[in-house]
Amino acid sequence: MPVGRSNSGIDLVREPGLHPAWSVMIPTYNCAAYLRQALASVLTQDLGSERMHIEVVDDHSTKDDPEAVVSAVGRGRVAFFRQPQNVGIPENLDTCLRRSRGRIVHLLHGDDAVRNGFYSKMQRAFDEYPNIGAAFCRQIFVDENGHWQSISPLEQSEPGIFENAVVRLAQEQRVMTPSIAVRRSVYERLGGFDARLKCSEDWEMWVRIAAHYSIWYEPEPLALYRIHTNSNTGRHVTTGEDMRFTREAIRIFASYLPPKSVGMIIGRAKNTYARAALRNAEQMRANRDRKAMVAQIREGLKLSCAPSVIRATARLLLNFGRDEARRMLRWDRLADALRQRRPGLEADSIYNDSDVRSIKCHPDRR
């Protein structure tokens, strides 16, 4: 039985002879512009059809043609499946898992990529440590053009078992999807991705796996995670839903954690992402997107009202108020100039603070 009431089951592969070492499953949705790079990064490490199954699973894209990219780049080597209708991230990921045949499954989003050596180093970890459930490496964060932005922190200097994995992974999302490979038998036991989560579904899964299995860590950065406004997370930032689903993921995986330390772990996770929400809000302020800024502040305060979070919120709102005052001054000057040219013209106020007044602190004061 899968773990958790909202996780679909992943059946065993029953067809004889269909058990390659790897299934590289590539979920896509309106990201064909990046798919060529994703496919090329896998095909340069191709182990052959008997050892590696490669398939693109498209969630009914409406703005591009991923099948054409698969045909041009894959040249018959890469399978393609299109959902008859859009099913959303968790279900499309589960479709990838159900269609996988390999003993090890790598979920590589169509806008991400891997570097040479990813599959050989992950394979070595699974071969040498048959009891591990998953293996992951550091990831490089890239922008829309593929330029490196940063590298994830070094967790430990040498390859090996990721110690205290469930606690460390629950405190913060350390594993981006392209950087991790998981035994298919793990998904068969624990079930698929949680349907309640449109974002953070991957974080919940990695914590769930760490609660039941050892995980291997490779310090070399062998995966590329792309950050862009059309990504799943990017689409939810302006509404604050990214943080709402982060909060829900934390609530869900709390039951996987050691009872004696669950309060401390959850408190740290909430504080971490409350601060992340405020960083998002600061970016929205810089972009002059007031509604998005307020949405991020509101979700941040629902995560935590710790003193440090309150102080950071106050500074942000003070800076926002100064921005608005400057804009109002410029508007007043423009209105005065217009009135001089057109007597009787009344300038409408451009400032409405109803969104800001609506912010309330959540009673959880961790």
C-alpha positions in Angstrom: 0.0 0.0 0.0 1.3 3.5 -0.8 2.2 5.7 2.1 -0.3 8.6 2.5 -3.9 8.8 1.6 -3.4 11.1 -1.5 -0.7 9.0 -3.2 -1.6 6.8 -6.2 -0.1 3.4 -6.4 2.7 2.5 -8.8 2.4 -1.0 -10.1 5.2 -3.5 -10.7 6.5 -4.0 -14.2 5.0 -7.3 -15.1 6.1 -7.7 -18.8 9.0 -10.2 -19.1 12.2 -8.8 -20.5 11.3 -5.1 -19.9 13.6 -4.3 -17.0 16.5 -2.1 -18.2 18.8 -0.6 -15.6 17.4 2.9 -16.2 14.2 4.7 -17.1 14.8 8.4 -17.9 11.3 9.9 -17.9 11.0 13.5 -19.1 7.8 15.3 -18.2 7.0 18.3 -20.3 4.4 21.1 -20.6 4.9 24.0 -22.9 8.7 23.9 -22.6 9.7 22.6 -26.1 12.2 25.4 -26.4 14.4 23.8 -23.7 13.6 20.1 -24.5 16.3 19.8 -27.1 19.0 20.5 -24.5 17.4 18.1 -22.0 17.3 15.3 -24.6 20.8 16.0 -25.8 22.2 15.9 -22.3 20.8 12.3 -21.9 21.6 11.0 -25.3 25.3 11.9 -25.0 25.3 9.4 -22.0 23.0 6.8 -23.7 23.7 3.3 -22.4 21.8 1.7 -25.2 18.1 0.6 -25.5 18.7 -2.6 -23.5 20.0 -0.7 -20.5 18.3 2.7 -20.7 14.6 3.5 -21.5 14.1 7.2 -22.5 10.6 8.6 -22.8 9.0 12.1 -23.0 5.6 12.3 -21.3 3.8 15.5 -22.3 1.0 17.0 -20.2 -1.0 18.1 -23.3 1.1 21.1 -24.3 -0.8 23.9 -26.0 1.9 26.4 -27.0 4.5 24.2 -28.7 5.2 20.8 -30.3 7.4 18.6 -28.1 6.7 15.6 -30.3 8.5 17.3 -33.2 11.5 18.0 -31.0 11.5 14.3 -29.8 11.4 13.2 -33.5 14.2 15.5 -34.6 16.5 14.9 -31.6 15.6 11.4 -30.6 15.5 9.9 -34.1 13.5 6.9 -33.0 15.6 6.4 -29.8 13.2 8.4 -27.5 9.6 7.3 -26.9 6.8 9.9 -26.7 3.5 9.9 -24.9 1.0 12.7 -24.9 -1.7 13.0 -22.2 -5.2 13.2 -23.8 -5.9 16.2 -21.6 -3.9 18.3 -19.2 -3.7 16.5 -15.8 -1.3 18.7 -13.8 2.2 18.2 -12.4 1.6 15.4 -9.8 -0.5 13.2 -12.1 1.9 13.7 -15.1 4.8 12.7 -12.8 2.9 9.6 -11.7 2.2 8.8 -15.4 6.0 8.9 -15.8 6.4 6.5 -13.0 3.8 4.1 -14.2 5.2 4.1 -17.7 8.8 3.6 -16.5 10.4 0.1 -16.8 13.9 0.6 -15.4 15.1 -0.5 -12.0 16.2 3.1 -11.4 14.0 6.0 -12.4 15.3 9.5 -13.2 12.7 12.2 -13.6 14.2 15.0 -15.8 11.8 17.9 -16.4 11.9 19.0 -20.0 13.5 22.4 -19.1 16.3 20.9 -17.1 19.4 18.9 -18.0 22.2 16.7 -16.7 26.0 16.9 -17.2 28.3 14.1 -18.4 28.9 11.6 -15.7 25.5 11.8 -14.0 24.3 8.3 -14.9 27.6 6.5 -14.4 28.2 8.0 -10.9 24.6 7.4 -9.8 24.8 3.8 -11.1 28.0 3.2 -9.2 26.3 4.3 -6.0 23.3 2.0 -6.5 25.6 -0.9 -7.3 27.9 -0.4 -4.3 25.1 0.2 -1.9 22.1 -2.0 -2.7 20.1 -0.8 0.4 19.9 2.9 -0.6 16.6 4.0 -2.0 17.9 7.1 -3.9 21.0 9.0 -4.9 21.4 12.7 -5.6 24.1 15.2 -6.5 24.6 18.9 -6.3 22.8 21.0 -8.8 23.7 24.1 -10.8 21.0 26.7 -11.1 20.8 28.2 -14.6 18.7 31.0 -16.1 16.5 31.0 -19.2 19.5 31.2 -21.4 21.4 28.4 -19.7 23.9 30.7 -17.9 25.0 29.5 -14.5 23.6 31.5 -11.6 24.7 29.5 -8.6 25.6 26.0 -7.3 23.8 24.3 -4.5 25.7 24.2 -1.2 28.2 21.4 -0.6 26.5 19.1 1.9 29.5 16.9 2.5 33.0 16.8 1.0 33.0 13.1 0.0 30.5 10.9 -1.8 28.6 8.6 0.6 25.5 8.1 2.6 23.7 11.3 3.3 23.6 11.2 7.1 20.5 12.3 9.1 18.7 12.6 5.7 15.1 12.9 6.8 15.8 15.8 9.2 18.1 17.7 6.8 15.8 17.3 3.9 12.7 18.3 5.9 14.3 21.5 7.1 14.9 22.8 3.6 14.4 21.7 0.0 17.9 20.6 -0.9 17.2 18.3 -3.8 16.0 19.6 -7.2 14.3 16.9 -9.3 16.9 16.6 -12.1 19.6 15.8 -9.5 18.0 12.7 -8.0 17.5 9.1 -9.1 15.2 6.7 -7.3 14.8 2.9 -7.3 11.5 2.0 -8.9 10.8 -0.4 -6.1 10.8 2.6 -3.7 8.0 4.3 -5.7 6.2 0.9 -5.8 6.2 0.8 -2.0 5.6 4.4 -1.1 3.3 5.4 -4.0 3.4 8.4 -6.3 3.4 12.1 -5.9 0.9 13.7 -3.6 -2.1 15.0 -5.6 -2.8 17.8 -3.0 0.4 19.6 -4.0 0.7 21.7 -7.2 4.1 22.9 -5.9 6.5 21.3 -3.5 5.3 17.9 -4.6 8.9 16.9 -5.1 10.0 18.1 -1.7 7.4 16.0 0.0 8.4 13.0 -2.0 12.1 13.3 -1.1 11.3 13.6 2.6 9.0 10.6 2.4 11.7 8.5 0.8 14.3 9.7 3.3 12.0 8.6 6.1 12.1 5.0 4.8 15.5 4.6 3.0 19.1 5.6 3.1 20.1 8.2 0.5 23.4 8.6 -1.3 25.0 12.0 -1.9 27.4 12.9 -4.8 29.2 16.2 -4.2 30.0 16.8 -7.9 27.3 19.1 -9.5 26.0 17.0 -12.3 22.4 18.4 -12.8 21.2 21.7 -14.3 18.0 23.2 -12.8 16.5 26.0 -14.8 14.9 29.0 -13.1 12.4 30.9 -15.3 9.1 32.6 -15.0 7.2 29.9 -17.0 8.3 27.1 -14.8 5.8 25.4 -12.5 7.1 27.3 -9.4 7.6 30.5 -11.4 3.9 30.5 -12.4 2.8 30.3 -8.8 5.1 33.0 -7.2 2.9 36.0 -8.2 -0.1 34.5 -6.4 1.7 33.3 -3.4 0.6 29.7 -4.1 4.2 28.5 -4.2 4.4 29.3 -0.4 0.9 28.0 0.3 1.8 24.6 -1.1 5.1 24.8 0.7 3.2 25.2 3.9 0.9 22.2 3.0 3.9 20.0 2.1 5.4 20.8 5.6 2.1 19.8 7.2 2.0 16.6 5.2 5.5 15.4 5.9 5.4 16.3 9.6 4.0 12.8 10.2 7.2 11.2 8.7 9.5 12.9 11.2 10.9 11.7 14.5 8.3 12.5 17.2 10.9 13.9 19.6 12.3 16.5 17.2 9.3 17.2 14.9 8.5 20.6 16.5 12.1 21.8 16.0 12.3 20.6 12.4 9.0 22.0 11.4 9.8 25.3 13.1 13.0 25.7 11.2 11.4 24.7 7.9 8.6 27.3 8.4 11.1 30.0 9.3 13.3 29.2 6.3 10.4 29.6 3.9 8.9 32.6 5.6 12.2 34.3 4.9 12.1 32.9 1.3 8.7 34.4 0.9 10.0 37.8 2.0 12.8 37.6 -0.5 10.2 36.9 -3.1 8.2 39.9 -1.9 11.3 42.1 -2.1 11.7 41.1 -5.7 8.1 41.8 -6.4 8.5 45.2 -4.8 11.4 45.9 -7.2 9.2 44.8 -10.1 6.5 47.1 -8.8 4.1 44.2 -8.6 2.2 45.2 -5.4 -0.3 42.4 -5.4 2.4 39.7 -5.8 4.4 41.4 -3.0 1.4 41.4 -0.7 0.6 37.8 -1.5 4.2 36.7 -0.6 4.2 38.7 2.6 0.8 37.2 3.6 2.0 33.6 3.0 5.3 34.3 4.7 3.5 35.4 7.9 1.3 32.3 7.7 4.4 30.3 7.8 6.0 32.1 10.7 5.6 35.2 12.9 9.0 34.8 14.5 10.5 38.2 15.6 13.1 38.1 12.8 10.3 37.6 10.3 8.3 40.4 11.7 11.3 42.8 11.6 12.0 41.9 8.0 8.4 42.4 7.1 8.4 45.8 8.7 11.5 46.9 6.8 10.0 45.7 3.6 6.7 47.5 4.1 8.6 50.7 5.1 10.6 50.5 1.9 7.4 49.9 0.0 5.8 52.9 1.6 8.8 55.1 0.6 8.5 53.8 -2.9 4.9 54.7 -3.0 5.4 58.1 -1.5 8.0 58.9 -4.2 5.7 57.7 -6.9 2.8 59.8 -5.5 5.1 62.8 -5.4 6.0 62.3 -9.0 2.3 61.8 -9.8 1.3 65.0 -7.9 3.9 67.0 -9.9 2.5 65.6 -13.1 -1.1 66.3 -12.0 -0.1 69.9 -11.2 1.4 70.3 -14.6 -1.7 68.9 -16.2 -4.0 71.1 -14.2 -2.0 74.1 -15.3 -2.7 73.1 -18.9 -6.3 71.9 -18.3 -7.9 73.8 -15.4 -10.4 71.8 -13.4 -8.7 68.4 -14.1 -8.8 66.1 -11.0 -6.0 63.6 -10.7 -7.1 60.1 -9.4 -5.0 58.7 -6.6 -2.8 55.8 -7.9 -2.3 54.5 -4.4 -4.7 52.1 -2.7 -3.4 50.5 0.5 -6.3 48.0 0.9 -4.0 45.1 0.0 -1.4 46.1 2.5 -4.0 46.6 5.3 -5.3 43.1 4.6 -2.1 41.5 5.8 -2.5 39.7 9.1 -0.1 37.8 11.2 -0.8 34.0 11.5 -1.2 32.9 15.1 1.6 30.4 14.7 4.5 32.2 16.3 7.3 29.7 15.9 
